[in-house]
């Protein structure tokens, strides 16, 4: 029996509709499958993160097999090349001036690079990324040091120090950071050396106010640093810092948290056996010349290079080394407008000695 042309067209039309219906019903399943795959991936990342953060301070979360994944040769730096150094110092604690002076007087000025970051969010993101990548052996530190050692040697600048500044924000106690510290402790030929500097906590608080939101509301932002010859910049810093009104309602909490954080950093370095020298920013740039010489002598003796006491280390050498001016004012009765109120609040606490 012959089918009419119209009948055949109708059959083809119905077939097309059926195919469309089948394809449409399959789409939600496809979309759901992709969502489910992404959800599982995110869940695995959260599990890994929880495992990392829940481990104890000295516990290595890697299995024996994982520990052996990083070959020993990848932990080698160039012996006889620039000395690897890490300056561990909290923000607003003069680390740029310290690094500038160290690098200049050990033979070759080098940039004060801030790794893992210059802020709390940056350092957290850095170590979170290490965790996601499975770097629990401090390999990133070796890679960085080796790269800049090679760069300096290729530029015929094989002397002095290379390295970076590390602000010990809360991520300092996360597992990837602790494993990096452990790698530093185990490094040899050459040994990675750590200069650990602290600053008077009240001065850190005042500097944070001067450069933070509080400062911007009373005269606009100011440069983070000034060169020694930039008298206008230095004057701006001094004008901002004279007669500051310190918010005492938050002062004790800030000081307590900061000192506790700094103490925990020191404790961690000792527990992990990290070779380091402890110095004070306040003594390195003191008004007392003998104090300045003694404190800088500790650094250069520890590094095994640079001028030392009785061997070229003088106050003039120290003052002329950095390209960064010391802009803070020493006397708190000049910087703090409500000095007596601050003194009263500190009088019954361990922090009274921070006033000078």
N, C-alpha and C positions, 0 to 999 in steps of 0.2 A: 504494500500500500504506500502510495506516495504521500509525503508530508508537504503541506503547503509551506511556502516561504515564510509566511507570518508565524507559523507554528515553530519553525526552527529558530527564528529570531527570539521568540518568547523563551524557549528552552535555554538558549545561550544567556539571556538576561537573568534568568533565575539562578543559573550556575554561578554567574559573577557575584550576585548578591550573597549566595551561600559562602563563597570564598571570603568575602569581606567580613561576614559575620564571624567566621572561624578565626580570622586574623585579629579582629578586634578583641575577641574573648581571650586571645593569648597574650595581649599586651600587658594587662595587669600582672600576670604571672611573671613576665620578663622583667617588668619594673620592680616587682617585689624581690625577685632573685638578686638584682643588683643592689637593692637596699640592704638585703640580708647580708650580702657579702661585705659591704661597707661597715655594717653594724658589727659583724664578727671581728673585722680588722681593728676597729676602734676599741672594742672590748679587750682584745689581746694587748693593745697598747696600754690600756688602763691597768690591766693585771700586772704587766711588766713594771709600770711606774710604781704601783703599790708595793710590789716586792722590793724594789730598790729603796724606797723611802722607809720601809718598815724594818730594814736590817739594822743591826747594831753598828756602832761607830767604827769598830775595827774589823768587822766581819767582811770577808771577801765573798760576794755572792756567786762567783764563777765556779763551775765544776772543774775538776782536774783536767778534763779534756779541753774545756774552753781556755783554761790558763795556758795550755800548750799551743794554742792557735797562733799566738804572736811569737814569731821567731826571735831568739835572743839578739840576733844581729840588728833587728829593727830598733833595739833600744841602745844603739851605739851612737855616740856623738864624736866629734873630731877632737882627739887628744892633741894638745898643743895649739889648738885654734883659740878663738875668742872664748873667754870663760862664760859659761851659761849662768845667769843670775836671775832670780825672781825677787822683786820687791813686794812684800805683802804689807799693805797699809790701807787703813780705812779711808773712805772719801773725806775730803776737806782736811787732810792730815799732812799736807806738804809733800806728797810723794813725787810730784813733778820736779820740785827743786832738789830733792834728794837724788833722784835718778840722774838728773842733769849733771849734778856735781860728781856723782860716782863715775859716770861714763866718761866725763871730760878728764878727770884726774887719773883714770886708769889707762888712758892712752888714746881713746877715740870716742868723741861725742856720738851718741846714738839716740834715736827717737824713743820717747817714753810711751810705748805702745801699751794700751790697757786691754789685757785679755784676762779673764773671759768677758769683761764688759765694764762700762763706766756707771751702771745703775743696777738697782736690784732686779728689775724686769729683764735687763740684758743678760746678767749673769745667770739668772734662772733659765732663760731660754737657751743659753749656751750649753749648760749641763743637762737640760732636758733633751737637747739634740744629741749629745753624747750618749745618753741612756738609750735613746731610740736606735742609735747606730751600733749599740753594743760595745762601745769603747769603755771598758772597765780596767784598762791597763795603763792609762795615761799616755797612750801612743800619740795623741794629738800634741802633747807637750814636746816629746822627742822630735816629732816631725817639724814642729815650728822652730825649735832650737837648731836643728840640723840645717834647715833651709836658710836661716839668717847667718849661721856660721859660714856656710858655703858662699853666700852672697858677699859677705865681708871679705873672705879670702880671695874671691875672684876680683874684688876691687882693691887688692893689695892692702887691706886693712885688717890683718889677722890678729892684731893685738887688742887689748882692752876687754870689755865685757859685752855680751849680747843677752837679750832676754825681754822681760815684760813686767808690767805692774799688775798685781792681782788684788782687787778690793775684796776682802773677806766678808761679803754679805751672807745672808742665811744659807744660800746654796753651797757655801764653803763646806757645809756639813752633810751634803748629799753624797750618795755613794760614788758617782763618777769623780767628784772633786777629791774625796778621800783617797780613792785609788790613784789619782794623779799625785797626791802628796806622798803616798806610799812608793810610787815609782821614783819620785825625787829622792826619797830616803835611800832607795836601793841603787841609785845611779852611781857610776864610777868611771874613771878614766875618760872624760873628766866627771867629777862630782858636780851636780847642779847645786848651787849654793843659794840660800835664801837669806835675804836681809829683811828682818821683821821690825817695822817701825810703828810706834804708837805716839799719839799726841794727847796733850791735856784734854780731857773729855769736855770740859766747859768751853775751851777754845774751839773745839770741833762744833759744838752747839752754836756758839756765836757766829762762826764762819758759815754754818748752814743757814742761819737766819739772814746773814748779810747777803748771801747769794741766792736765797730761795724766794718764795712768794712774799715773805715779810719784807725783804729788802726791796723787791720790785715795787711795792706800794709806797715806798718812801724815797723815791728818786729815780726809779727806772733801773734796768739791769746794768751790771758792770761786767767787764771782762773777767774771765776766770783767773787769768794771770797777767802780769805786766813784765816787760823787759826792764832791766835796771836803768836804762836811759830814758824810759817813758815816764817823765815826771807828772804828766797830766793824768795818766792812768793810775799811778800810785796815789796821787792826790785824791782822785775819785774814791779809791778804796778807803783812804784815811777819813774822808768826810763821811762816808757811809758808816764807818765803824765807831766814830766818836759819838758818845751819848746815846747808845742804843737802849731801848726799853725792852728788858728781858721778860718774857711772859712766864712768871714764876709758877703759874698753875700747872704748866706742863714740864717745867724744867727738871724736877726730880725724877719723873718717869723717864724722860729722855736720857738723862745721865745714868740712871740705873741700868736701863736696857743697853746702852752703849758700852758701859764698863763690863757688864756681864758678857756681852758679845765678844769684846776684846779678850777678856780672860779665857773664854772658851777657845778662841783661836790659839792662844798661847798653850793651853792645855793639850789641844789636839796636835800641835807641832811636836810637843814633848813626847806624847804617847806614841806617835808614829815614828819617832826617831829622826825627824827631818833636821839635817844639819843647818843651823841658822845662827845668826847673831841678833841679839835684842838691843835696839837703840831707841832713843827718844828724839822726836822732831824738836822738842823744846830745848833739849841739850845740844843738838847739832847746830842750832841757830840761836844759841843763848847770847846774852850780852857779856857773859864772862868768857874771856879768851881762853883760859886754861880748860874750862869745861868743854868748849868747842873742840879744842885740839884732842882732848881725851876721848870724846865721843866719836869723832871721825876716825881716830886711830883704831878704834875697835873694828870699824867697817873694813878699812884697808888692810889691817892685819889679818882679818878673817878671809878676805878675798885673796890675799897673798900677792897683791899688786897695788900700785899707787903710792903716794907719799905717806910716810909714817912719822910718828913723833921722833924728833931729832934727825929725821931724814927727809927734809923738804916740806913737811906739813906745817903750814903757818895759817894764821887767821886770814891774812891777805890772799893767800892761795885759795882758801875756801870761798871767800867773798867774791873773788873774781871769776870763779869757775862757772857758775850757772848763768844761763840766759834768762832766768826767772827771778824777779825781785821778791824779797820777803816783804809782804804788804801788811801783815798783821801788827797791831799795836800791843805792846807787852803789858801795860798797866791796865788792869780791869777797872780801876776807879776812873779811868779816862773813857774806856769803851762802854761801860755800863752806867746808864743814867740812874737807874734805881739800884745802885750798888748796895746800899744798906739793907734794902728789902731782900736782895739776893743773898747777902751775907747772913741775914737772920734765918732765912729758909734753909741755908746750908749748915748752919751752926750746930745742929743736932744730928748731923749725918756724917758719913765717912768722906763726903765730898768737900768739906770745908777747905782742905788743903789745896783744892784746885784753884782757889782764888789767889791772885798775885797782883 
